[in-house]
Amino acid sequence: MTVTPAFDPADPAWLAHRYDAASDRIMYRHVPRTMHRSGPFLTDELIGEQPQALLARPAAVAAARANPAPVHFIFHSAFCASTMLVRALDRPGVAMGLSEPVLLNDVVGLRRRSERQGADLARLLDDAMSLLARRWAPVEGVVVKPSNILCGLQRPLLALRADANAILLHAPLREFLISVARKGLWCRLWVRELLEGLLRDGLVDLGFAPENYFRLSDLQVAAVGWLAQHRQFAALATHVPDRVRTLDSATLLTDPSRAIAAAERFFGHTNMAATPNNALGRHSKTGAPFTAADRREEQRATQDAHRDEIDKVEAWALALAASAGIAITLPAPLLG
């Protein structure tokens, strides 16, 4: 029988999961370290019926700030092995990895509904990061991989955490389009939702009138979202070049051990004697064995079925990028 410890807002196993703006309270769920690794994201689906607690935000933040951990970020633009990377960096004695905590999504929602702006938004974002950066062990840091809906808040996050570094991870354009085609209807709907959010955040400036986005195909919408995020990554790498490194999924998956070692050095993780985990060689969503050859076979099958559409949209997107001045190759590579 597993006994849940009494609620302690300083204990990071009590995940700060949601923010109730109406009552200005934090909802915690008890999520021990082993549970973090049992699913891809920190969603209600993963957490299930775990115990919960509520605490007023000021008290919650005060408890969190009593023992903060160093924090770094993995910003990503989807379908780029970001979950595998944060899992690989999650090593007891080195760092704890948090994969897409919903608390940050709540902040984005408040911003997009204009319920938090300016200094109020900055304070809430700062509080949310304090709640997520509680220290798990004496020498451990925390690596946060937010959802990519936080694209518009990446620069503020780095401004609020002056000691934090960030890896900007993306899939090459063609591989991104292949992923959208392979994942089917739900993903074609999701890329439209993503573009809607990017438009609300004012991050899309490609020369289209707003109504023209409705005339684009699903893969064209996906490509516009990719280009908008890519432009943000390039701007971030230029704005804080000493604190940002860029990486693409093809490079990561070709030599994951080298890429992960470089990421740990960039994040200042020094306890290399710590026990590695088994994230490499496993599917980031299911945990099943999954190799680079398996990924290539998945992509080959999708290309065979959708080659004409993928070829045309890729060429269209590259022309659009050239017209908009968006560089396909990002600066500040992690593996120079």
C-alpha positions in Angstrom: 0.0 0.0 0.0 1.4 3.4 -1.0 0.9 6.2 1.5 0.7 9.7 0.2 2.8 12.2 2.3 1.0 15.1 3.9 0.7 18.1 1.7 3.9 20.3 1.8 4.1 23.2 -0.7 7.9 23.1 -0.5 7.9 19.4 -1.7 8.2 19.3 -5.5 6.5 16.0 -5.6 3.4 18.1 -5.0 3.3 19.4 -8.5 1.9 22.9 -9.0 -0.5 21.8 -11.7 -3.1 24.5 -12.3 -3.9 28.1 -11.5 -7.4 29.2 -10.5 -7.4 32.8 -11.4 -10.9 33.4 -9.8 -9.6 32.5 -6.3 -5.9 33.2 -6.9 -5.0 29.7 -5.7 -2.7 27.0 -6.9 -4.0 23.5 -7.3 -1.3 20.9 -6.5 -1.4 17.2 -7.4 0.9 14.6 -5.8 3.1 13.4 -8.7 6.2 11.5 -7.4 9.3 11.3 -9.6 8.6 7.9 -11.0 5.2 9.0 -12.3 6.8 11.8 -14.3 8.4 9.1 -16.5 5.3 7.1 -17.0 3.9 9.4 -19.7 5.0 12.1 -22.2 3.3 15.1 -20.6 2.1 16.3 -17.2 -1.5 16.2 -18.1 -4.6 15.1 -16.2 -4.5 11.9 -18.3 -1.1 11.1 -16.7 -1.9 12.3 -13.2 -5.2 10.5 -13.0 -6.8 10.4 -9.5 -3.7 11.5 -7.6 -4.3 13.5 -4.4 -4.7 17.2 -4.7 -4.4 20.3 -2.5 -5.2 24.0 -2.9 -3.2 26.9 -1.5 -3.3 30.7 -2.0 -0.8 31.8 -4.5 1.3 34.1 -2.2 1.8 31.3 0.3 2.5 28.8 -2.4 5.2 31.0 -4.0 6.8 31.9 -0.6 7.2 28.2 0.1 8.7 27.5 -3.3 11.2 30.3 -3.1 12.6 29.0 0.1 14.7 26.4 -1.7 14.9 27.2 -5.5 16.8 25.0 -8.0 18.8 26.2 -11.0 16.4 26.1 -14.0 17.0 25.7 -17.7 14.6 25.4 -20.7 13.9 23.3 -23.7 11.8 25.3 -26.1 10.5 23.4 -29.1 8.3 23.6 -32.1 6.7 20.1 -31.9 7.4 16.7 -33.4 11.2 17.0 -32.8 12.0 14.5 -30.0 11.8 17.1 -27.3 10.2 14.6 -24.9 13.0 12.2 -25.5 15.5 15.0 -24.8 13.9 16.2 -21.5 13.6 12.5 -20.4 17.3 11.9 -21.2 18.3 15.0 -19.1 16.1 13.8 -16.2 18.7 12.0 -14.0 18.7 11.7 -10.2 21.6 13.6 -8.8 21.8 15.9 -11.9 18.5 17.3 -12.9 14.7 16.8 -12.8 12.9 17.2 -16.2 9.4 18.6 -16.3 7.6 17.9 -19.6 4.9 20.4 -20.6 3.5 21.5 -17.2 -0.1 22.7 -17.5 0.5 25.5 -15.1 2.4 27.4 -17.8 -0.5 26.8 -20.3 -2.8 28.4 -17.8 -0.7 31.6 -17.9 -0.8 31.6 -21.7 -4.6 31.2 -21.6 -4.9 34.2 -19.3 -2.7 36.3 -21.6 -4.6 35.3 -24.7 -7.9 36.2 -23.0 -6.4 39.5 -21.9 -7.1 38.7 -18.3 -3.4 39.2 -17.4 -1.2 41.8 -19.1 1.9 43.8 -18.5 3.3 43.7 -14.9 0.5 41.4 -13.7 1.3 38.9 -16.4 5.1 39.1 -15.6 4.4 38.5 -11.9 2.2 35.5 -12.6 4.8 34.0 -15.0 7.5 34.6 -12.5 5.5 32.9 -9.7 4.7 29.9 -12.0 8.4 29.4 -12.7 9.2 29.6 -8.9 6.6 26.9 -8.3 8.1 24.7 -11.0 11.7 25.2 -10.0 11.5 23.7 -6.5 14.6 21.6 -5.7 14.2 17.8 -5.8 17.6 17.0 -4.4 20.5 19.1 -2.9 22.6 19.3 -6.1 19.9 18.9 -8.8 18.7 21.5 -11.2 15.4 21.5 -13.1 14.9 21.4 -16.9 11.5 22.6 -18.0 10.2 21.8 -21.4 7.1 24.0 -21.9 4.4 23.3 -24.5 5.1 25.1 -27.7 2.0 27.3 -27.1 4.4 29.3 -24.9 6.2 30.6 -28.0 5.2 34.2 -27.3 6.5 34.0 -23.7 9.9 32.4 -24.4 11.8 35.7 -24.3 10.0 36.9 -21.0 10.9 33.5 -19.4 14.5 34.0 -20.1 14.3 37.6 -18.9 12.8 36.5 -15.6 15.4 33.8 -15.1 18.7 35.6 -15.9 20.8 32.5 -15.1 18.8 30.2 -17.3 19.9 28.8 -20.6 17.6 27.4 -23.4 18.0 24.9 -26.1 15.7 25.7 -29.1 14.8 22.3 -30.6 13.0 21.9 -33.9 12.3 19.3 -36.6 13.6 20.1 -40.1 10.7 21.5 -42.2 10.2 18.4 -44.3 10.2 16.1 -41.3 7.7 18.4 -39.6 5.3 18.1 -42.5 5.8 14.3 -42.7 4.9 14.1 -39.0 1.7 16.1 -39.5 0.7 13.9 -42.5 1.5 10.7 -40.6 -0.5 11.7 -37.5 -3.7 12.2 -39.4 -6.8 14.2 -38.8 -6.3 15.1 -35.2 -2.9 16.6 -36.0 -4.2 18.5 -39.1 -6.8 20.1 -36.7 -4.1 20.7 -34.1 -1.8 22.7 -36.5 -4.8 25.0 -37.2 -5.3 25.5 -33.5 -1.5 26.2 -33.2 -1.7 28.8 -35.9 -4.8 30.4 -34.3 -2.7 30.8 -31.1 0.3 32.2 -32.9 -1.9 34.8 -34.7 -3.4 35.8 -31.3 0.1 36.3 -30.0 1.0 38.5 -32.9 3.8 36.1 -34.1 2.8 35.6 -37.7 3.9 38.2 -40.2 4.1 36.5 -43.6 2.2 39.0 -45.8 -1.2 37.2 -45.7 -4.5 39.0 -45.0 -6.2 37.2 -42.1 -8.9 35.7 -44.2 -6.3 34.1 -46.5 -5.3 31.6 -43.8 -8.6 29.9 -44.2 -7.8 29.2 -47.9 -4.6 27.2 -47.0 -4.4 23.4 -47.0 -3.7 21.6 -43.7 0.0 21.1 -44.5 0.3 24.8 -45.6 -1.1 25.8 -42.2 1.4 23.5 -40.6 4.2 25.1 -42.6 3.1 28.6 -41.6 3.2 27.6 -38.0 6.6 26.1 -38.4 7.9 29.3 -40.1 6.5 31.6 -37.4 8.1 29.5 -34.6 11.4 29.3 -36.6 11.5 33.1 -36.9 11.0 33.4 -33.1 13.8 30.9 -32.5 16.1 32.9 -34.8 15.2 36.2 -33.0 15.8 34.6 -29.6 19.2 33.2 -30.6 20.2 36.6 -31.8 18.8 38.4 -28.8 20.6 36.3 -26.2 23.3 34.4 -28.1 25.3 33.4 -25.0 22.3 31.8 -23.4 20.7 30.0 -26.3 21.7 27.0 -28.5 19.8 25.6 -31.4 19.3 21.9 -32.3 17.3 20.0 -34.9 15.8 16.6 -34.3 17.7 15.0 -37.2 21.0 15.9 -35.5 19.7 14.8 -32.1 18.6 11.4 -33.3 21.7 10.8 -35.5 24.0 11.0 -32.5 21.8 11.3 -29.3 24.6 10.6 -26.8 26.8 13.4 -28.2 23.8 15.8 -28.3 22.7 15.0 -24.8 26.3 15.4 -23.4 26.5 18.8 -25.1 23.1 19.8 -23.6 24.3 18.8 -20.1 27.4 20.8 -20.5 25.5 23.8 -21.7 23.1 23.6 -18.8 26.0 23.3 -16.4 25.2 19.7 -15.3 28.4 18.4 -13.9 27.6 15.1 -12.1 28.4 12.8 -15.0 28.8 9.8 -12.6 25.0 9.8 -12.0 23.0 6.9 -13.3 21.7 7.5 -16.8 18.1 6.7 -17.6 16.8 4.7 -20.5 15.2 7.4 -22.5 17.4 6.8 -25.5 16.2 4.0 -27.8 12.6 4.3 -26.6 9.5 6.0 -28.1 9.0 9.2 -26.2 5.2 8.8 -26.1 4.7 5.1 -25.5 8.0 4.0 -23.9 8.3 1.1 -26.3 11.7 0.3 -28.0 12.1 2.7 -30.9 15.3 3.2 -33.0 16.4 5.7 -35.5 15.7 3.0 -38.1 12.2 2.7 -36.9 11.7 6.4 -37.3 13.1 6.4 -40.8 10.7 3.6 -41.7 7.8 5.6 -40.3 8.8 8.6 -42.4 9.4 6.5 -45.5 5.9 5.0 -45.4 4.3 8.5 -44.9 6.3 10.0 -47.7 5.2 7.2 -50.1 1.6 8.0 -49.3 1.8 11.8 -49.3 4.8 12.6 -51.4 3.1 14.9 -53.9 1.5 17.1 -51.1 4.6 17.2 -49.0 6.9 18.1 -52.0 4.6 20.9 -53.1 4.1 22.4 -49.6 7.8 22.2 -48.8 8.7 24.1 -51.9 6.0 26.7 -51.2 7.2 27.1 -47.6 10.8 27.5 -48.7 9.8 30.2 -51.2 7.7 31.9 -48.5 10.6 31.8 -46.1 12.9 33.4 -48.6 10.4 36.1 -49.3 9.9 36.8 -45.6 13.6 36.7 -44.7 13.3 33.7 -42.5 16.6 31.7 -42.4 16.0 27.9 -42.5 19.3 27.2 -40.7 19.3 28.7 -37.3 22.3 30.4 -35.6 24.1 29.2 -32.4 24.1 25.4 -33.0 24.5 23.2 -29.9 26.8 21.0 -31.9 29.0 23.4 -33.8 
